[in-house]
Amino acid sequence: MTETTADHRDSYPPTAAFAAAANADATLYQRATADRDAFWGEQADRLHWYRSFDQVLDWSAAPVARWFVGGTLNVAYNCVDRHVLD
């Protein structure tokens, strides 16, 4: 049986053509790292919210985190319905 270790260093970078066709690049990661709340708030705004959230992340009861506090959405609507409406 093969054992996996933490010092496994093989890397398989994508081809230039594959990377060029990607939907995102390193700037996405950099934006998320620079301001996590603003980044995830921006991503959440791409969804339809029945009630918008008041706070992106509530970390006041760490280690329990609450994301998009006060917001209400319907996952089925966001996954299917909004894409078929004219």
PDB file with SEQRES, HELIX, SHEET and CRYST1 records, atoms N, CA, C and O in Angstrom:
SEQRES   1 A   86  MET THR GLU THR THR ALA ASP HIS ARG ASP SER TYR PRO          
SEQRES   2 A   86  PRO THR ALA ALA PHE ALA ALA ALA ALA ASN ALA ASP ALA          
SEQRES   3 A   86  THR LEU TYR GLN ARG ALA THR ALA ASP ARG ASP ALA PHE          
SEQRES   4 A   86  TRP GLY GLU GLN ALA ASP ARG LEU HIS TRP TYR ARG SER          
SEQRES   5 A   86  PHE ASP GLN VAL LEU ASP TRP SER ALA ALA PRO VAL ALA          
SEQRES   6 A   86  ARG TRP PHE VAL GLY GLY THR LEU ASN VAL ALA TYR ASN          
SEQRES   7 A   86  CYS VAL ASP ARG HIS VAL LEU ASP                              
HELIX    1 AA1 ALA A   16  ALA A   20  1                                   5    
HELIX    2 AA2 ALA A   26  ALA A   34  1                                   9    
HELIX    3 AA3 ARG A   36  ALA A   44  1                                   9    
HELIX    4 AA4 VAL A   75  ALA A   76  1                                   2    
HELIX    5 AA5 TYR A   77  ASP A   81  3                                   5    
HELIX    6 AA6 ARG A   82  VAL A   84  1                                   3    
SHEET    1 AA1 2 GLN A  55  ALA A  61  0                                        
SHEET    2 AA1 2 VAL A  64  VAL A  69 -1                                        
CRYST1    1.000    1.000    1.000  90.00  90.00  90.00 P 1           1          
ATOM      1  N   MET A   1       0.845  -1.173   0.000  1.00  0.00           N  
ATOM      2  CA  MET A   1       0.000   0.000   0.000  1.00  0.00           C  
ATOM      3  C   MET A   1       0.890   1.235   0.000  1.00  0.00           C  
ATOM      4  O   MET A   1       1.908   1.267   0.691  1.00  0.00           O  
ATOM      5  N   THR A   2       0.512   2.251  -0.770  1.00  0.00           N  
ATOM      6  CA  THR A   2       1.264   3.495  -0.859  1.00  0.00           C  
ATOM      7  C   THR A   2       0.872   4.409   0.289  1.00  0.00           C  
ATOM      8  O   THR A   2      -0.309   4.548   0.610  1.00  0.00           O  
ATOM      9  N   GLU A   3       1.876   5.033   0.908  1.00  0.00           N  
ATOM     10  CA  GLU A   3       1.629   5.935   2.023  1.00  0.00           C  
ATOM     11  C   GLU A   3       1.765   7.384   1.544  1.00  0.00           C  
ATOM     12  O   GLU A   3       2.706   7.711   0.821  1.00  0.00           O  
ATOM     13  N   THR A   4       0.849   8.236   1.937  1.00  0.00           N  
ATOM     14  CA  THR A   4       0.907   9.649   1.596  1.00  0.00           C  
ATOM     15  C   THR A   4       1.588  10.388   2.734  1.00  0.00           C  
ATOM     16  O   THR A   4       1.268  10.172   3.903  1.00  0.00           O  
ATOM     17  N   THR A   5       2.533  11.265   2.391  1.00  0.00           N  
ATOM     18  CA  THR A   5       3.237  12.025   3.419  1.00  0.00           C  
ATOM     19  C   THR A   5       3.047  13.515   3.196  1.00  0.00           C  
ATOM     20  O   THR A   5       2.709  13.946   2.093  1.00  0.00           O  
ATOM     21  N   ALA A   6       3.265  14.299   4.241  1.00  0.00           N  
ATOM     22  CA  ALA A   6       3.087  15.743   4.184  1.00  0.00           C  
ATOM     23  C   ALA A   6       4.144  16.418   3.323  1.00  0.00           C  
ATOM     24  O   ALA A   6       3.945  17.548   2.879  1.00  0.00           O  
ATOM     25  N   ASP A   7       5.272  15.740   3.077  1.00  0.00           N  
ATOM     26  CA  ASP A   7       6.337  16.375   2.300  1.00  0.00           C  
ATOM     27  C   ASP A   7       6.295  15.988   0.824  1.00  0.00           C  
ATOM     28  O   ASP A   7       7.301  16.101   0.124  1.00  0.00           O  
ATOM     29  N   HIS A   8       5.150  15.538   0.353  1.00  0.00           N  
ATOM     30  CA  HIS A   8       4.966  15.187  -1.045  1.00  0.00           C  
ATOM     31  C   HIS A   8       5.088  16.465  -1.874  1.00  0.00           C  
ATOM     32  O   HIS A   8       4.305  17.394  -1.678  1.00  0.00           O  
ATOM     33  N   ARG A   9       6.048  16.532  -2.792  1.00  0.00           N  
ATOM     34  CA  ARG A   9       6.351  17.786  -3.465  1.00  0.00           C  
ATOM     35  C   ARG A   9       6.086  17.789  -4.974  1.00  0.00           C  
ATOM     36  O   ARG A   9       6.498  18.724  -5.660  1.00  0.00           O  
ATOM     37  N   ASP A  10       5.428  16.796  -5.490  1.00  0.00           N  
ATOM     38  CA  ASP A  10       5.128  16.804  -6.919  1.00  0.00           C  
ATOM     39  C   ASP A  10       4.173  17.949  -7.230  1.00  0.00           C  
ATOM     40  O   ASP A  10       3.272  18.251  -6.447  1.00  0.00           O  
ATOM     41  N   SER A  11       4.379  18.574  -8.368  1.00  0.00           N  
ATOM     42  CA  SER A  11       3.538  19.676  -8.798  1.00  0.00           C  
ATOM     43  C   SER A  11       3.179  19.466 -10.258  1.00  0.00           C  
ATOM     44  O   SER A  11       4.022  19.066 -11.061  1.00  0.00           O  
ATOM     45  N   TYR A  12       1.946  19.731 -10.595  1.00  0.00           N  
ATOM     46  CA  TYR A  12       1.467  19.541 -11.952  1.00  0.00           C  
ATOM     47  C   TYR A  12       0.796  20.826 -12.431  1.00  0.00           C  
ATOM     48  O   TYR A  12      -0.432  20.905 -12.466  1.00  0.00           O  
ATOM     49  N   PRO A  13       1.581  21.821 -12.797  1.00  0.00           N  
ATOM     50  CA  PRO A  13       0.991  23.091 -13.234  1.00  0.00           C  
ATOM     51  C   PRO A  13       0.207  22.915 -14.529  1.00  0.00           C  
ATOM     52  O   PRO A  13       0.522  22.049 -15.346  1.00  0.00           O  
ATOM     53  N   PRO A  14      -0.828  23.756 -14.709  1.00  0.00           N  
ATOM     54  CA  PRO A  14      -1.626  23.659 -15.934  1.00  0.00           C  
ATOM     55  C   PRO A  14      -0.830  24.163 -17.134  1.00  0.00           C  
ATOM     56  O   PRO A  14       0.128  24.924 -16.991  1.00  0.00           O  
ATOM     57  N   THR A  15      -1.238  23.731 -18.291  1.00  0.00           N  
ATOM     58  CA  THR A  15      -0.610  24.244 -19.507  1.00  0.00           C  
ATOM     59  C   THR A  15      -0.993  25.709 -19.669  1.00  0.00           C  
ATOM     60  O   THR A  15      -1.973  26.164 -19.081  1.00  0.00           O  
ATOM     61  N   ALA A  16      -0.228  26.443 -20.461  1.00  0.00           N  
ATOM     62  CA  ALA A  16      -0.520  27.865 -20.698  1.00  0.00           C  
ATOM     63  C   ALA A  16      -1.899  28.030 -21.332  1.00  0.00           C  
ATOM     64  O   ALA A  16      -2.624  28.964 -20.992  1.00  0.00           O  
ATOM     65  N   ALA A  17      -2.266  27.143 -22.240  1.00  0.00           N  
ATOM     66  CA  ALA A  17      -3.568  27.227 -22.906  1.00  0.00           C  
ATOM     67  C   ALA A  17      -4.701  27.010 -21.907  1.00  0.00           C  
ATOM     68  O   ALA A  17      -5.713  27.710 -21.948  1.00  0.00           O  
ATOM     69  N   PHE A  18      -4.532  26.050 -21.023  1.00  0.00           N  
ATOM     70  CA  PHE A  18      -5.553  25.779 -20.011  1.00  0.00           C  
ATOM     71  C   PHE A  18      -5.704  26.982 -19.082  1.00  0.00           C  
ATOM     72  O   PHE A  18      -6.826  27.403 -18.799  1.00  0.00           O  
ATOM     73  N   ALA A  19      -4.599  27.536 -18.607  1.00  0.00           N  
ATOM     74  CA  ALA A  19      -4.628  28.688 -17.707  1.00  0.00           C  
ATOM     75  C   ALA A  19      -5.258  29.900 -18.397  1.00  0.00           C  
ATOM     76  O   ALA A  19      -5.997  30.655 -17.765  1.00  0.00           O  
ATOM     77  N   ALA A  20      -4.975  30.089 -19.677  1.00  0.00           N  
ATOM     78  CA  ALA A  20      -5.518  31.230 -20.420  1.00  0.00           C  
ATOM     79  C   ALA A  20      -7.044  31.136 -20.551  1.00  0.00           C  
ATOM     80  O   ALA A  20      -7.722  32.160 -20.640  1.00  0.00           O  
ATOM     81  N   ALA A  21      -7.580  29.923 -20.562  1.00  0.00           N  
ATOM     82  CA  ALA A  21      -9.018  29.728 -20.717  1.00  0.00           C  
ATOM     83  C   ALA A  21      -9.762  29.680 -19.376  1.00  0.00           C  
ATOM     84  O   ALA A  21     -10.985  29.536 -19.353  1.00  0.00           O  
ATOM     85  N   ALA A  22      -9.037  29.801 -18.267  1.00  0.00           N  
ATOM     86  CA  ALA A  22      -9.652  29.699 -16.946  1.00  0.00           C  
ATOM     87  C   ALA A  22     -10.570  30.890 -16.667  1.00  0.00           C  
ATOM     88  O   ALA A  22     -10.390  31.969 -17.232  1.00  0.00           O  
ATOM     89  N   ASN A  23     -11.546  30.684 -15.796  1.00  0.00           N  
ATOM     90  CA  ASN A  23     -12.466  31.743 -15.395  1.00  0.00           C  
ATOM     91  C   ASN A  23     -11.857  32.688 -14.364  1.00  0.00           C  
ATOM     92  O   ASN A  23     -12.381  33.780 -14.146  1.00  0.00           O  
ATOM     93  N   ALA A  24     -10.780  32.291 -13.739  1.00  0.00           N  
ATOM     94  CA  ALA A  24     -10.151  33.100 -12.694  1.00  0.00           C  
ATOM     95  C   ALA A  24      -8.646  32.943 -12.774  1.00  0.00           C  
ATOM     96  O   ALA A  24      -8.130  32.001 -13.376  1.00  0.00           O  
ATOM     97  N   ASP A  25      -7.950  33.891 -12.151  1.00  0.00           N  
ATOM     98  CA  ASP A  25      -6.496  33.807 -12.083  1.00  0.00           C  
ATOM     99  C   ASP A  25      -6.046  34.177 -10.676  1.00  0.00           C  
ATOM    100  O   ASP A  25      -6.871  34.261  -9.766  1.00  0.00           O  
ATOM    101  N   ALA A  26      -4.782  34.392 -10.491  1.00  0.00           N  
ATOM    102  CA  ALA A  26      -4.223  34.655  -9.167  1.00  0.00           C  
ATOM    103  C   ALA A  26      -4.778  35.923  -8.534  1.00  0.00           C  
ATOM    104  O   ALA A  26      -4.755  36.053  -7.310  1.00  0.00           O  
ATOM    105  N   THR A  27      -5.274  36.857  -9.330  1.00  0.00           N  
ATOM    106  CA  THR A  27      -5.804  38.094  -8.751  1.00  0.00           C  
ATOM    107  C   THR A  27      -7.036  37.822  -7.883  1.00  0.00           C  
ATOM    108  O   THR A  27      -7.289  38.550  -6.923  1.00  0.00           O  
ATOM    109  N   LEU A  28      -7.787  36.800  -8.209  1.00  0.00           N  
ATOM    110  CA  LEU A  28      -8.948  36.430  -7.403  1.00  0.00           C  
ATOM    111  C   LEU A  28      -8.494  36.050  -5.996  1.00  0.00           C  
ATOM    112  O   LEU A  28      -9.068  36.511  -5.010  1.00  0.00           O  
ATOM    113  N   TYR A  29      -7.483  35.223  -5.906  1.00  0.00           N  
ATOM    114  CA  TYR A  29      -6.929  34.818  -4.610  1.00  0.00           C  
ATOM    115  C   TYR A  29      -6.362  36.026  -3.874  1.00  0.00           C  
ATOM    116  O   TYR A  29      -6.549  36.152  -2.664  1.00  0.00           O  
ATOM    117  N   GLN A  30      -5.677  36.909  -4.580  1.00  0.00           N  
ATOM    118  CA  GLN A  30      -5.090  38.092  -3.957  1.00  0.00           C  
ATOM    119  C   GLN A  30      -6.170  39.003  -3.374  1.00  0.00           C  
ATOM    120  O   GLN A  30      -6.008  39.529  -2.273  1.00  0.00           O  
ATOM    121  N   ARG A  31      -7.266  39.192  -4.103  1.00  0.00           N  
ATOM    122  CA  ARG A  31      -8.374  40.008  -3.605  1.00  0.00           C  
ATOM    123  C   ARG A  31      -8.994  39.390  -2.362  1.00  0.00           C  
ATOM    124  O   ARG A  31      -9.314  40.098  -1.407  1.00  0.00           O  
ATOM    125  N   ALA A  32      -9.164  38.081  -2.372  1.00  0.00           N  
ATOM    126  CA  ALA A  32      -9.746  37.392  -1.218  1.00  0.00           C  
ATOM    127  C   ALA A  32      -8.836  37.504  -0.004  1.00  0.00           C  
ATOM    128  O   ALA A  32      -9.315  37.658   1.120  1.00  0.00           O  
ATOM    129  N   THR A  33      -7.552  37.430  -0.217  1.00  0.00           N  
ATOM    130  CA  THR A  33      -6.595  37.530   0.875  1.00  0.00           C  
ATOM    131  C   THR A  33      -6.527  38.949   1.435  1.00  0.00           C  
ATOM    132  O   THR A  33      -6.395  39.131   2.645  1.00  0.00           O  
ATOM    133  N   ALA A  34      -6.616  39.945   0.571  1.00  0.00           N  
ATOM    134  CA  ALA A  34      -6.486  41.339   0.982  1.00  0.00           C  
ATOM    135  C   ALA A  34      -7.655  41.794   1.864  1.00  0.00           C  
ATOM    136  O   ALA A  34      -7.446  42.526   2.831  1.00  0.00           O  
ATOM    137  N   ASP A  35      -8.868  41.373   1.544  1.00  0.00           N  
ATOM    138  CA  ASP A  35     -10.046  41.786   2.315  1.00  0.00           C  
ATOM    139  C   ASP A  35     -11.112  40.709   2.190  1.00  0.00           C  
ATOM    140  O   ASP A  35     -11.977  40.766   1.316  1.00  0.00           O  
ATOM    141  N   ARG A  36     -11.035  39.733   3.074  1.00  0.00           N  
ATOM    142  CA  ARG A  36     -11.914  38.561   3.021  1.00  0.00           C  
ATOM    143  C   ARG A  36     -13.388  38.943   3.013  1.00  0.00           C  
ATOM    144  O   ARG A  36     -14.150  38.434   2.192  1.00  0.00           O  
ATOM    145  N   ASP A  37     -13.804  39.838   3.920  1.00  0.00           N  
ATOM    146  CA  ASP A  37     -15.225  40.180   4.006  1.00  0.00           C  
ATOM    147  C   ASP A  37     -15.728  40.864   2.735  1.00  0.00           C  
ATOM    148  O   ASP A  37     -16.802  40.531   2.233  1.00  0.00           O  
ATOM    149  N   ALA A  38     -14.961  41.809   2.220  1.00  0.00           N  
ATOM    150  CA  ALA A  38     -15.370  42.494   0.992  1.00  0.00           C  
ATOM    151  C   ALA A  38     -15.435  41.519  -0.175  1.00  0.00           C  
ATOM    152  O   ALA A  38     -16.364  41.570  -0.981  1.00  0.00           O  
ATOM    153  N   PHE A  39     -14.458  40.639  -0.264  1.00  0.00           N  
ATOM    154  CA  PHE A  39     -14.436  39.661  -1.354  1.00  0.00           C  
ATOM    155  C   PHE A  39     -15.670  38.762  -1.307  1.00  0.00           C  
ATOM    156  O   PHE A  39     -16.355  38.596  -2.316  1.00  0.00           O  
ATOM    157  N   TRP A  40     -15.958  38.176  -0.127  1.00  0.00           N  
ATOM    158  CA  TRP A  40     -17.085  37.251  -0.043  1.00  0.00           C  
ATOM    159  C   TRP A  40     -18.416  37.986  -0.130  1.00  0.00           C  
ATOM    160  O   TRP A  40     -19.402  37.419  -0.602  1.00  0.00           O  
ATOM    161  N   GLY A  41     -18.461  39.239   0.317  1.00  0.00           N  
ATOM    162  CA  GLY A  41     -19.668  40.038   0.120  1.00  0.00           C  
ATOM    163  C   GLY A  41     -19.937  40.257  -1.358  1.00  0.00           C  
ATOM    164  O   GLY A  41     -21.079  40.181  -1.812  1.00  0.00           O  
ATOM    165  N   GLU A  42     -18.865  40.530  -2.110  1.00  0.00           N  
ATOM    166  CA  GLU A  42     -18.988  40.715  -3.559  1.00  0.00           C  
ATOM    167  C   GLU A  42     -19.458  39.426  -4.235  1.00  0.00           C  
ATOM    168  O   GLU A  42     -20.306  39.467  -5.126  1.00  0.00           O  
ATOM    169  N   GLN A  43     -18.919  38.300  -3.821  1.00  0.00           N  
ATOM    170  CA  GLN A  43     -19.338  37.023  -4.409  1.00  0.00           C  
ATOM    171  C   GLN A  43     -20.797  36.733  -4.073  1.00  0.00           C  
ATOM    172  O   GLN A  43     -21.551  36.256  -4.922  1.00  0.00           O  
ATOM    173  N   ALA A  44     -21.197  37.025  -2.826  1.00  0.00           N  
ATOM    174  CA  ALA A  44     -22.581  36.778  -2.404  1.00  0.00           C  
ATOM    175  C   ALA A  44     -23.559  37.661  -3.167  1.00  0.00           C  
ATOM    176  O   ALA A  44     -24.701  37.265  -3.399  1.00  0.00           O  
ATOM    177  N   ASP A  45     -23.120  38.852  -3.558  1.00  0.00           N  
ATOM    178  CA  ASP A  45     -23.997  39.748  -4.311  1.00  0.00           C  
ATOM    179  C   ASP A  45     -24.317  39.216  -5.703  1.00  0.00           C  
ATOM    180  O   ASP A  45     -25.189  39.757  -6.385  1.00  0.00           O  
ATOM    181  N   ARG A  46     -23.636  38.182  -6.127  1.00  0.00           N  
ATOM    182  CA  ARG A  46     -23.931  37.565  -7.418  1.00  0.00           C  
ATOM    183  C   ARG A  46     -25.158  36.660  -7.329  1.00  0.00           C  
ATOM    184  O   ARG A  46     -25.685  36.208  -8.346  1.00  0.00           O  
ATOM    185  N   LEU A  47     -25.607  36.401  -6.098  1.00  0.00           N  
ATOM    186  CA  LEU A  47     -26.786  35.572  -5.868  1.00  0.00           C  
ATOM    187  C   LEU A  47     -28.011  36.454  -5.686  1.00  0.00           C  
ATOM    188  O   LEU A  47     -27.897  37.651  -5.423  1.00  0.00           O  
ATOM    189  N   HIS A  48     -29.187  35.846  -5.828  1.00  0.00           N  
ATOM    190  CA  HIS A  48     -30.435  36.537  -5.532  1.00  0.00           C  
ATOM    191  C   HIS A  48     -30.754  36.286  -4.065  1.00  0.00           C  
ATOM    192  O   HIS A  48     -30.872  35.139  -3.635  1.00  0.00           O  
ATOM    193  N   TRP A  49     -30.892  37.359  -3.302  1.00  0.00           N  
ATOM    194  CA  TRP A  49     -31.224  37.277  -1.882  1.00  0.00           C  
ATOM    195  C   TRP A  49     -32.652  37.768  -1.681  1.00  0.00           C  
ATOM    196  O   TRP A  49     -33.007  38.842  -2.167  1.00  0.00           O  
ATOM    197  N   TYR A  50     -33.484  36.994  -0.967  1.00  0.00           N  
ATOM    198  CA  TYR A  50     -34.827  37.447  -0.615  1.00  0.00           C  
ATOM    199  C   TYR A  50     -34.721  38.537   0.440  1.00  0.00           C  
ATOM    200  O   TYR A  50     -35.506  39.485   0.446  1.00  0.00           O  
ATOM    201  N   ARG A  51     -33.760  38.400   1.321  1.00  0.00           N  
ATOM    202  CA  ARG A  51     -33.407  39.440   2.281  1.00  0.00           C  
ATOM    203  C   ARG A  51     -31.895  39.505   2.302  1.00  0.00           C  
ATOM    204  O   ARG A  51     -31.230  38.503   2.568  1.00  0.00           O  
ATOM    205  N   SER A  52     -31.353  40.667   2.026  1.00  0.00           N  
ATOM    206  CA  SER A  52     -29.903  40.835   1.983  1.00  0.00           C  
ATOM    207  C   SER A  52     -29.300  40.654   3.374  1.00  0.00           C  
ATOM    208  O   SER A  52     -29.945  40.950   4.380  1.00  0.00           O  
ATOM    209  N   PHE A  53     -28.099  40.182   3.423  1.00  0.00           N  
ATOM    210  CA  PHE A  53     -27.410  39.971   4.700  1.00  0.00           C  
ATOM    211  C   PHE A  53     -26.967  41.313   5.286  1.00  0.00           C  
ATOM    212  O   PHE A  53     -26.713  42.274   4.560  1.00  0.00           O  
ATOM    213  N   ASP A  54     -26.881  41.352   6.615  1.00  0.00           N  
ATOM    214  CA  ASP A  54     -26.443  42.549   7.328  1.00  0.00           C  
ATOM    215  C   ASP A  54     -24.936  42.539   7.560  1.00  0.00           C  
ATOM    216  O   ASP A  54     -24.304  43.589   7.671  1.00  0.00           O  
ATOM    217  N   GLN A  55     -24.378  41.351   7.630  1.00  0.00           N  
ATOM    218  CA  GLN A  55     -22.962  41.197   7.957  1.00  0.00           C  
ATOM    219  C   GLN A  55     -22.435  39.970   7.216  1.00  0.00           C  
ATOM    220  O   GLN A  55     -23.069  38.915   7.214  1.00  0.00           O  
ATOM    221  N   VAL A  56     -21.278  40.118   6.593  1.00  0.00           N  
ATOM    222  CA  VAL A  56     -20.696  38.996   5.845  1.00  0.00           C  
ATOM    223  C   VAL A  56     -20.274  37.887   6.791  1.00  0.00           C  
ATOM    224  O   VAL A  56     -20.628  36.727   6.577  1.00  0.00           O  
ATOM    225  N   LEU A  57     -19.524  38.221   7.833  1.00  0.00           N  
ATOM    226  CA  LEU A  57     -18.999  37.197   8.736  1.00  0.00           C  
ATOM    227  C   LEU A  57     -19.088  37.677  10.172  1.00  0.00           C  
ATOM    228  O   LEU A  57     -18.602  38.757  10.507  1.00  0.00           O  
ATOM    229  N   ASP A  58     -19.705  36.876  11.009  1.00  0.00           N  
ATOM    230  CA  ASP A  58     -19.751  37.139  12.448  1.00  0.00           C  
ATOM    231  C   ASP A  58     -18.873  36.097  13.119  1.00  0.00           C  
ATOM    232  O   ASP A  58     -19.210  34.914  13.161  1.00  0.00           O  
ATOM    233  N   TRP A  59     -17.765  36.545  13.634  1.00  0.00           N  
ATOM    234  CA  TRP A  59     -16.779  35.663  14.247  1.00  0.00           C  
ATOM    235  C   TRP A  59     -16.765  35.874  15.761  1.00  0.00           C  
ATOM    236  O   TRP A  59     -15.831  35.437  16.433  1.00  0.00           O  
ATOM    237  N   SER A  60     -17.795  36.542  16.309  1.00  0.00           N  
ATOM    238  CA  SER A  60     -17.808  36.904  17.723  1.00  0.00           C  
ATOM    239  C   SER A  60     -17.920  35.709  18.658  1.00  0.00           C  
ATOM    240  O   SER A  60     -17.559  35.820  19.829  1.00  0.00           O  
ATOM    241  N   ALA A  61     -18.403  34.586  18.186  1.00  0.00           N  
ATOM    242  CA  ALA A  61     -18.528  33.384  19.014  1.00  0.00           C  
ATOM    243  C   ALA A  61     -17.524  32.326  18.580  1.00  0.00           C  
ATOM    244  O   ALA A  61     -17.833  31.134  18.588  1.00  0.00           O  
ATOM    245  N   ALA A  62     -16.308  32.762  18.196  1.00  0.00           N  
ATOM    246  CA  ALA A  62     -15.275  31.839  17.726  1.00  0.00           C  
ATOM    247  C   ALA A  62     -15.117  30.687  18.717  1.00  0.00           C  
ATOM    248  O   ALA A  62     -15.126  30.907  19.929  1.00  0.00           O  
ATOM    249  N   PRO A  63     -14.975  29.483  18.221  1.00  0.00           N  
ATOM    250  CA  PRO A  63     -14.634  29.093  16.857  1.00  0.00           C  
ATOM    251  C   PRO A  63     -15.844  28.892  15.942  1.00  0.00           C  
ATOM    252  O   PRO A  63     -15.694  28.377  14.834  1.00  0.00           O  
ATOM    253  N   VAL A  64     -17.027  29.285  16.382  1.00  0.00           N  
ATOM    254  CA  VAL A  64     -18.210  29.177  15.535  1.00  0.00           C  
ATOM    255  C   VAL A  64     -18.332  30.446  14.687  1.00  0.00           C  
ATOM    256  O   VAL A  64     -18.377  31.554  15.221  1.00  0.00           O  
ATOM    257  N   ALA A  65     -18.385  30.279  13.400  1.00  0.00           N  
ATOM    258  CA  ALA A  65     -18.516  31.409  12.477  1.00  0.00           C  
ATOM    259  C   ALA A  65     -19.909  31.398  11.863  1.00  0.00           C  
ATOM    260  O   ALA A  65     -20.450  30.337  11.551  1.00  0.00           O  
ATOM    261  N   ARG A  66     -20.483  32.583  11.693  1.00  0.00           N  
ATOM    262  CA  ARG A  66     -21.777  32.724  11.026  1.00  0.00           C  
ATOM    263  C   ARG A  66     -21.560  33.580   9.793  1.00  0.00           C  
ATOM    264  O   ARG A  66     -21.114  34.722   9.899  1.00  0.00           O  
ATOM    265  N   TRP A  67     -21.868  33.047   8.643  1.00  0.00           N  
ATOM    266  CA  TRP A  67     -21.691  33.754   7.373  1.00  0.00           C  
ATOM    267  C   TRP A  67     -23.009  34.342   6.916  1.00  0.00           C  
ATOM    268  O   TRP A  67     -24.064  33.735   7.098  1.00  0.00           O  
ATOM    269  N   PHE A  68     -22.949  35.531   6.317  1.00  0.00           N  
ATOM    270  CA  PHE A  68     -24.091  36.211   5.698  1.00  0.00           C  
ATOM    271  C   PHE A  68     -25.252  36.334   6.682  1.00  0.00           C  
ATOM    272  O   PHE A  68     -26.383  35.935   6.403  1.00  0.00           O  
ATOM    273  N   VAL A  69     -24.930  36.899   7.837  1.00  0.00           N  
ATOM    274  CA  VAL A  69     -25.856  37.025   8.959  1.00  0.00           C  
ATOM    275  C   VAL A  69     -27.058  37.881   8.568  1.00  0.00           C  
ATOM    276  O   VAL A  69     -26.912  38.984   8.039  1.00  0.00           O  
ATOM    277  N   GLY A  70     -28.243  37.349   8.839  1.00  0.00           N  
ATOM    278  CA  GLY A  70     -29.480  38.058   8.569  1.00  0.00           C  
ATOM    279  C   GLY A  70     -30.014  37.864   7.162  1.00  0.00           C  
ATOM    280  O   GLY A  70     -31.133  38.281   6.860  1.00  0.00           O  
ATOM    281  N   GLY A  71     -29.233  37.238   6.302  1.00  0.00           N  
ATOM    282  CA  GLY A  71     -29.651  37.053   4.920  1.00  0.00           C  
ATOM    283  C   GLY A  71     -30.519  35.825   4.738  1.00  0.00           C  
ATOM    284  O   GLY A  71     -30.405  34.849   5.479  1.00  0.00           O  
ATOM    285  N   THR A  72     -31.387  35.888   3.741  1.00  0.00           N  
ATOM    286  CA  THR A  72     -32.241  34.753   3.398  1.00  0.00           C  
ATOM    287  C   THR A  72     -32.195  34.560   1.894  1.00  0.00           C  
ATOM    288  O   THR A  72     -32.437  35.491   1.126  1.00  0.00           O  
ATOM    289  N   LEU A  73     -31.881  33.343   1.487  1.00  0.00           N  
ATOM    290  CA  LEU A  73     -31.919  33.020   0.066  1.00  0.00           C  
ATOM    291  C   LEU A  73     -32.520  31.650  -0.139  1.00  0.00           C  
ATOM    292  O   LEU A  73     -32.641  30.863   0.801  1.00  0.00           O  
ATOM    293  N   ASN A  74     -32.893  31.370  -1.367  1.00  0.00           N  
ATOM    294  CA  ASN A  74     -33.449  30.087  -1.741  1.00  0.00           C  
ATOM    295  C   ASN A  74     -32.457  29.459  -2.713  1.00  0.00           C  
ATOM    296  O   ASN A  74     -32.300  29.925  -3.841  1.00  0.00           O  
ATOM    297  N   VAL A  75     -31.798  28.413  -2.272  1.00  0.00           N  
ATOM    298  CA  VAL A  75     -30.752  27.796  -3.077  1.00  0.00           C  
ATOM    299  C   VAL A  75     -31.302  27.263  -4.393  1.00  0.00           C  
ATOM    300  O   VAL A  75     -30.657  27.405  -5.432  1.00  0.00           O  
ATOM    301  N   ALA A  76     -32.483  26.653  -4.365  1.00  0.00           N  
ATOM    302  CA  ALA A  76     -33.064  26.125  -5.601  1.00  0.00           C  
ATOM    303  C   ALA A  76     -33.319  27.246  -6.607  1.00  0.00           C  
ATOM    304  O   ALA A  76     -33.087  27.074  -7.804  1.00  0.00           O  
ATOM    305  N   TYR A  77     -33.795  28.388  -6.125  1.00  0.00           N  
ATOM    306  CA  TYR A  77     -34.022  29.523  -7.011  1.00  0.00           C  
ATOM    307  C   TYR A  77     -32.709  29.950  -7.658  1.00  0.00           C  
ATOM    308  O   TYR A  77     -32.657  30.178  -8.867  1.00  0.00           O  
ATOM    309  N   ASN A  78     -31.650  30.059  -6.860  1.00  0.00           N  
ATOM    310  CA  ASN A  78     -30.360  30.502  -7.380  1.00  0.00           C  
ATOM    311  C   ASN A  78     -29.729  29.483  -8.323  1.00  0.00           C  
ATOM    312  O   ASN A  78     -29.015  29.854  -9.254  1.00  0.00           O  
ATOM    313  N   CYS A  79     -29.989  28.212  -8.087  1.00  0.00           N  
ATOM    314  CA  CYS A  79     -29.393  27.176  -8.944  1.00  0.00           C  
ATOM    315  C   CYS A  79     -30.148  26.957 -10.238  1.00  0.00           C  
ATOM    316  O   CYS A  79     -29.537  26.639 -11.258  1.00  0.00           O  
ATOM    317  N   VAL A  80     -31.466  27.120 -10.223  1.00  0.00           N  
ATOM    318  CA  VAL A  80     -32.272  26.767 -11.385  1.00  0.00           C  
ATOM    319  C   VAL A  80     -33.148  27.914 -11.879  1.00  0.00           C  
ATOM    320  O   VAL A  80     -32.984  28.391 -13.002  1.00  0.00           O  
ATOM    321  N   ASP A  81     -34.060  28.343 -11.051  1.00  0.00           N  
ATOM    322  CA  ASP A  81     -35.127  29.242 -11.487  1.00  0.00           C  
ATOM    323  C   ASP A  81     -34.629  30.524 -12.124  1.00  0.00           C  
ATOM    324  O   ASP A  81     -35.118  30.898 -13.190  1.00  0.00           O  
ATOM    325  N   ARG A  82     -33.672  31.214 -11.511  1.00  0.00           N  
ATOM    326  CA  ARG A  82     -33.252  32.509 -12.044  1.00  0.00           C  
ATOM    327  C   ARG A  82     -32.606  32.395 -13.420  1.00  0.00           C  
ATOM    328  O   ARG A  82     -32.505  33.385 -14.145  1.00  0.00           O  
ATOM    329  N   HIS A  83     -32.175  31.208 -13.774  1.00  0.00           N  
ATOM    330  CA  HIS A  83     -31.533  31.002 -15.073  1.00  0.00           C  
ATOM    331  C   HIS A  83     -32.523  30.766 -16.200  1.00  0.00           C  
ATOM    332  O   HIS A  83     -32.163  30.870 -17.373  1.00  0.00           O  
ATOM    333  N   VAL A  84     -33.766  30.450 -15.859  1.00  0.00           N  
ATOM    334  CA  VAL A  84     -34.755  30.177 -16.900  1.00  0.00           C  
ATOM    335  C   VAL A  84     -35.777  31.297 -17.044  1.00  0.00           C  
ATOM    336  O   VAL A  84     -36.633  31.245 -17.927  1.00  0.00           O  
ATOM    337  N   LEU A  85     -35.695  32.310 -16.183  1.00  0.00           N  
ATOM    338  CA  LEU A  85     -36.617  33.438 -16.281  1.00  0.00           C  
ATOM    339  C   LEU A  85     -36.189  34.371 -17.401  1.00  0.00           C  
ATOM    340  O   LEU A  85     -34.998  34.548 -17.656  1.00  0.00           O  
ATOM    341  N   ASP A  86     -37.166  34.962 -18.063  1.00  0.00           N  
ATOM    342  CA  ASP A  86     -36.878  35.941 -19.119  1.00  0.00           C  
ATOM    343  C   ASP A  86     -37.157  37.333 -18.630  1.00  0.00           C  
ATOM    344  O   ASP A  86     -36.976  38.297 -19.375  1.00  0.00           O  
TER     345      ASP A  86                                                      
END                                                                             
